[in-house]
Amino acid sequence: MVVQSRLTRIVIGCVALTALAAVVTGCRPESEATPSSSPSITMKDQTPDPSATPVETEKPQADFEVPGACEEIYSAAMLAQLQSANPPLNDPGVTMLSTENADLLEIIHGGAPTLRCSWGQPSEFGLATNVTAVDADQEKAVLAALPVAGFGCEALGDGTVCRIEQKGVTLDDKEYTRGETHYVGGDGLVTTAWINFAPEGYTEDIVATLWG
């Protein structure tokens, strides 16, 4: 009888503990992950600083303006000489480039304002010139690229003129002379490629006409 009485008290005690645990559990919040406080947000002052220097979004435009017509890049005397020695001006069949240098071609055909002029008919006798507006960085790139490509350079006016010349023999055993003469300065680039036709003072005349 004593044993049964003890078992009865143990069962009653377990029931009481179970009920107490249920009560304690029922008092807990549904989620312990809920933050005890809301995070703070720091707002930056959007008022512009009057002392701050504005950032330039566009490069300044070059001072040099490319002429609108080929006749404008020569003196009257040089234009008359070219018209007499090797016409016509800008024959549509002449496809010769004004340079074969890849660095210069990238500048000429990279979207900068440029004017193309050629003299002669499609043959092994003529020349082609481009007058292109460039910025200071492009001028430096030209002056760095040409000596590496074998050009000889010297001062001309306020800029630099670079030349290269080559002699050879065609498949028909005909001798030829070809070359390139380029000027860079004053926010401009003048590129000229020629074959068997290199009028004396040609580039110098263009420089004097355009930059005085």
C-alpha positions in Angstrom: 0.0 0.0 0.0 2.9 2.3 0.7 4.4 1.6 -2.7 1.2 2.3 -4.4 0.9 5.6 -2.6 4.4 6.7 -3.7 3.6 5.8 -7.3 0.5 7.9 -7.1 2.4 10.9 -5.8 5.0 10.5 -8.6 2.4 10.5 -11.3 0.6 13.5 -9.9 4.0 15.3 -9.7 4.7 14.5 -13.3 1.3 15.8 -14.4 1.9 19.0 -12.5 5.4 19.5 -14.1 3.9 18.9 -17.5 1.2 21.5 -16.9 3.7 24.0 -15.6 5.9 23.5 -18.7 2.9 24.1 -20.9 2.1 27.3 -19.1 5.7 28.5 -19.3 5.9 27.6 -23.0 2.7 29.4 -23.7 4.2 32.7 -22.3 7.1 32.7 -24.7 6.8 35.0 -27.8 6.1 33.2 -31.1 9.4 34.1 -32.6 12.6 34.9 -30.9 14.2 36.2 -34.2 12.1 39.4 -34.1 14.6 42.2 -33.5 14.2 44.1 -30.3 14.6 47.5 -32.1 14.3 48.9 -35.7 17.6 49.5 -37.5 18.5 53.1 -37.9 19.1 54.6 -41.4 21.6 57.4 -41.8 20.7 59.9 -44.6 23.4 61.7 -46.4 23.2 65.4 -46.9 22.1 66.0 -50.5 22.9 69.7 -50.4 25.6 70.5 -53.0 28.9 71.8 -51.8 29.4 75.3 -53.4 33.1 74.9 -53.0 33.3 71.6 -54.9 34.9 71.7 -58.4 32.4 70.4 -61.1 33.6 67.4 -63.0 34.0 67.9 -66.8 32.0 65.4 -68.8 33.2 66.4 -72.2 36.6 67.1 -73.7 37.2 70.6 -74.8 36.9 71.1 -78.5 40.0 71.7 -80.6 40.7 75.2 -81.8 41.5 74.0 -85.3 38.6 73.9 -87.8 38.9 71.6 -90.8 38.3 73.4 -94.1 35.2 72.6 -96.0 36.9 72.2 -99.4 40.2 70.9 -100.7 40.8 74.1 -102.6 41.1 75.9 -99.2 44.1 74.0 -97.9 46.5 75.3 -100.6 47.9 78.6 -101.6 46.8 79.9 -105.0 50.2 79.1 -106.5 50.3 75.5 -105.2 46.7 74.9 -106.3 47.5 76.1 -109.8 50.6 73.9 -109.9 48.6 70.8 -108.9 45.8 71.5 -111.4 48.4 71.7 -114.1 50.8 68.9 -113.1 48.4 66.1 -112.1 44.6 66.6 -112.4 41.9 66.0 -111.5 41.2 66.8 -107.9 39.4 64.0 -106.1 38.9 61.5 -108.9 36.4 59.0 -107.5 38.5 56.1 -108.8 41.5 57.0 -106.6 41.3 54.8 -103.5 44.8 55.3 -102.1 44.9 56.0 -98.4 46.8 59.1 -97.1 48.9 56.8 -94.8 49.4 53.1 -94.2 50.3 53.6 -90.5 47.7 51.9 -88.4 47.9 54.4 -85.5 47.3 57.3 -87.8 44.4 55.5 -89.6 42.7 54.9 -86.3 42.7 58.6 -85.6 41.7 59.6 -89.2 38.8 57.1 -89.3 37.9 57.3 -85.6 35.2 60.0 -86.0 37.3 63.1 -85.9 36.5 65.9 -88.5 38.6 65.1 -91.6 38.9 66.3 -95.2 40.3 64.0 -97.9 41.9 65.3 -101.1 43.6 63.4 -103.9 45.3 64.4 -107.1 45.6 62.3 -110.3 43.8 59.4 -111.9 43.9 55.8 -110.8 47.5 54.9 -111.7 50.9 54.7 -110.2 51.3 58.5 -110.2 49.5 60.6 -107.6 48.9 61.4 -104.0 46.3 61.5 -101.3 46.0 63.8 -98.3 43.8 64.0 -95.2 43.5 67.1 -93.0 42.2 66.0 -89.6 41.4 67.8 -86.3 43.1 66.1 -83.3 43.4 66.7 -79.6 46.6 67.0 -77.5 46.6 63.2 -76.6 46.3 62.3 -80.3 49.2 64.6 -81.2 51.4 62.9 -78.6 50.4 59.5 -79.9 51.3 60.5 -83.5 54.7 61.9 -82.4 55.4 58.7 -80.5 54.3 56.3 -83.3 56.0 57.8 -86.3 59.7 57.6 -85.2 59.1 54.0 -84.2 57.8 53.3 -87.7 61.0 54.6 -89.3 60.0 58.2 -90.0 62.5 61.0 -89.8 61.0 64.0 -87.9 61.9 67.6 -87.6 60.3 70.9 -86.5 58.1 72.8 -89.0 56.4 76.0 -87.8 54.8 75.3 -84.4 54.5 71.6 -85.1 56.5 68.6 -86.4 56.8 67.1 -89.9 57.8 63.4 -90.4 58.8 61.8 -93.7 59.6 58.3 -95.0 60.5 57.3 -98.6 60.9 53.9 -100.4 62.1 52.9 -103.8 61.2 49.7 -105.6 60.5 47.8 -108.8 57.1 46.7 -110.0 56.3 43.3 -111.5 56.6 45.0 -114.9 60.2 45.9 -114.0 59.3 49.6 -113.6 61.0 51.6 -110.9 58.9 53.6 -108.5 59.3 55.9 -105.5 56.7 56.2 -102.9 56.5 57.8 -99.5 54.5 59.5 -96.8 54.8 63.0 -95.3 52.9 63.9 -92.2 52.5 67.1 -90.1 51.1 67.4 -86.6 50.6 70.5 -84.6 48.1 73.3 -83.8 45.3 70.7 -83.1 45.6 69.4 -86.6 47.1 66.4 -88.5 48.0 66.5 -92.2 48.8 63.0 -93.7 49.9 62.5 -97.2 50.9 59.4 -99.1 52.3 59.7 -102.6 53.7 57.5 -105.4 55.9 58.9 -108.2 54.4 62.4 -107.5 55.8 64.5 -104.7 55.5 68.2 -105.5 58.3 70.2 -103.7 57.0 72.1 -100.7 53.6 70.4 -100.8 53.1 69.8 -97.1 54.9 73.1 -96.2 52.4 74.9 -98.3 49.4 73.3 -96.6 50.9 74.2 -93.2 51.6 77.8 -94.2 48.0 78.1 -95.6 46.2 76.6 -92.6 48.3 77.8 -89.7 50.1 80.8 -91.2 
